[in-house]
Amino acid sequence: MAAEDLVERRSIDVVPDDERHGTAFSQFTLWLGANLQITAVVTGALAVVFGGDVVWSAAGLLLGNLLGGAVMALHSAQGPKLGLPQMIQSRAQFGVRGAIIPLLLVILMYVGFFASGSVLAGQATAELTHTSDTTGIIVFAVVTAVTATVGYRLIHALGRVAGVVCALAFVYLGIRLLDRVDLSALLGDAHFDLPMFLLAVSLSASWQLAFGPYVADYSRYLPRSTSGRATFWWTLSGSAVGSQWSMTFGVLVAASAGDAFLDNQVGYVVGLGGTGLIASFLYFVIALGKLTINVLNTYGGFMSLVTSVSGFRGQKTLSARGRTAYITLIMVAGTVVALLGKDTFLTSFKDFLLFLLTFFTPWSAINLVDYYLISRERYDIPALTDPAGRYGAWRWDALTVYGVGILAQLPFLVTHFYTGPLADPLGGADVSWIVGLVVPAVLYRLLARRGSTVARRETPYERV
C-alpha cells in the first residue's frame, strides 16, 4: 500500500462508498486490543481497593461490561450505515450548533483519558528509555499524536497487533499471578455487599459507555452493506472480552498485592512477570496497549473538536495542516493534565470515570432513541451541516432533556468530592448511571410522541 493511501484524508465528511472497506470482524480486533491494557487493569483493581471482594467484584464488573458494552455497540452499528463520525450525528438531536454542548464535554473526556493513559504509559516508556516519568509521558504523547495523524488504517492495524501481543502477555502474567496467590482463599472470601457490587458495575459500565461518543468513528469505513447485527456483536464481544479479562486480572492483583500494587501499578505488574528482557518486553506491552487506546482518544478528540468548530464555521472538510493542528492541541492539553495529576492518579481516575458517566449516559440515551426509534436509522446528511436546515441551529427541547438527564442523576451520585442525598438510603450504592439512561430516554421518546421539534421527521428520506 502506498503511503498516500495509508494517510487518511477524511475527517468529519461522509465516507463515500468507493472508499469503504473491511469486515465487521475488524471491530473485534480493534476493541480487544484497546481493552487489553493497564488502565483497564487499574479500573478492575479499584473495585477491590474501595472495599469489594474478588468474586462479587468480578461479577459486578462483568455485568457492567455487558450492559455498558451493549450501549456502546449500538453506537458502533451506526457507523457503516451513515459513514459519519459519531458525534456529528448529535446535530440531528441537538441542532447543528446545539451539539457543541455535549461535544465540549466529550472533548474534556478525551483529554482526561489521554492524560490518565499517559501517566501509566509514561512510567513504562520511562523504564524502556531509562528516563524520568515526565520525559516518558512526553515521548509517549508525541508518538500517540503522530499515529493519530496517520489515521484510520494505522489505528486498525495497531489494534490487530496489540490484540495479539497483549493477549499473549496477559496469558503469561495470569499464569505467573496464579503461581503466587491462594486462589481458593480469595474465592472463598466472598461476601455480597450491594454498594460495592454496584460500584463495580458502575466502574465497568462507565468504562464502556465512555467509548460511545467515538465508537462509530472506527466503523464508518465499513461497507454500507455490512450487517448492523454483525457490527454490534463483534464490537460488544471484543470490548467486553478485552475489558473483563483485564479487569479480572486487576481484581486478583489488587486482592493479593495490596499496597505493593497501589504504590506502583506498572512496576508491580512488570515485576510479576520477571526481570531483564522479560521486564523490558512487558514495559513495551504496557506502552503498546496504552498507545492503542490513547490513539483512539486523540483521534476522537480531534473529530469532536472539528465538529464543534465546523458547526459555527460551516466547514465540511479539513486540510492536512488543520488535522495536524487539531491533533496537536488535544495532545498538548492531555499531556499537561497528565503531568499535573500524575501523583494523585488512582483516586482521581475513579472519580473521573464516575463523573464522566453523569454526562454521557443521557447523551447515549438520546442519541440511540433518536436513531433507532424515531429516525429509524435515517438521517438527512446535508442538513447536518446547515443551521437553517431540517435540524436547525439549536434544539432546545432536546438540550433540556439532556440537562434534566444530568440533574436527575445528581441525587444518586457517589464520588470523592460529592455524594447525592439518595445515596445513603441505598447503602451508598451509585445507581446514577441507570437513572441517566432511563430518564432522558423516556422523556425524549415522550416528546417525540407528542410531535415536538425533537421528532420533526415530516417526510421519509434516505440520504446516507
C-alpha positions, 0 to 999 in steps of 0.5 A: 500500500502506498503511503498516500493511501495509508494517510487518511484524508477524511475527517468529519465528511461522509465516507463515500462508498468507493472508499469503504472497506473491511469486515465487521470482524475488524471491530473485534480486533480493534476493541480487544486490543484497546481493552487489553491494557493497564488502565483497564487493569487499574479500573478492575483493581479499584473495585477491590481497593474501595472495599469489594471482594474478588468474586462479587467484584468480578461479577459486578464488573462483568455485568457492567461490561455487558450492559455498558458494552451493549450501549456502546455497540449500538453506537458502533452499528451506526457507523457503516450505515451513515459513514459519519463520525459519531458525534456529528450525528448529535446535530440531528438531536441537538441542532447543528450548533446545539451539539457543541454542548455535549461535544465540549464535554466529550472533548474534556473526556478525551483529554482526561483519558489521554492524560490518565493513559499517559501517566501509566504509559509514561512510567513504562516508556520511562523504564524502556528509555531509562528516563524520568516519568515526565520525559516518558509521558512526553515521548509517549504523547508525541508518538500517540499524536503522530499515529493519530495523524496517520489515521484510520488504517494505522489505528486498525492495524495497531489494534490487530497487533496489540490484540495479539501481543497483549493477549499473549502477555496477559496469558503469561502474567495470569499464569505467573499471578496464579503461581503466587496467590491462594486462589481458593482463599480469595474465592472463598472470601466472598461476601455480597455487599450491594454498594460495592457490587454496584460500584463495580458495575458502575466502574465497568459500565462507565468504562464502556459507555465512555467509548460511545461518543467515538465508537462509530468513528472506527466503523464508518469505513465499513461497507454500507452493506455490512450487517448492523447485527454483525457490527454490534456483536463483534464490537460488544464481544471484543470490548467486553472480552478485552475489558473483563479479562483485564479487569479480572486480572486487576481484581486478583492483583489488587486482592493479593498485592495490596499496597505493593500494587497501589504504590506502583501499578506498572512496576508491580505488574512488570515485576510479576512477570520477571526481570531483564528482557522479560521486564523490558518486553512487558514495559513495551506491552504496557506502552503498546496497549496504552498507545492503542487506546490513547490513539483512539482518544486523540483521534476522537478528540480531534473529530469532536473538536472539528465538529464543534468548530465546523458547526459555527464555521460551516466547514465540511472538510479539513486540510492536512495542516488543520488535522495536524493542528487539531491533533496537536492541541488535544495532545498538548492539553492531555499531556499537561493534565497528565503531568499535573495529576500524575501523583494523585492518579488512582483516586482521581481516575475513579472519580473521573470515570464516575463523573464522566458517566453523569454526562454521557449516559443521557447523551447515549440515551438520546442519541440511540432513541433518536436513531433507532426509534424515531429516525429509524436509522435515517438521517438527512446528511446535508442538513447536518451541516446547515443551521437553517436546515431540517435540524436547525441551529439549536434544539432546545427541547432536546438540550433540556432533556439532556440537562434534566438527564444530568440533574436527575442523576445528581441525587444518586451520585457517589464520588470523592468530592460529592455524594447525592442525598439518595445515596445513603438510603441505598447503602451508598450504592451509585445507581446514577448511571441507570437513572441517566439512561432511563430518564432522558430516554423516556422523556425524549421518546415522550416528546417525540410522541407528542410531535415536538421539534425533537421528532420533526421527521415530516417526510421519509428520506434516505440520504446516507 
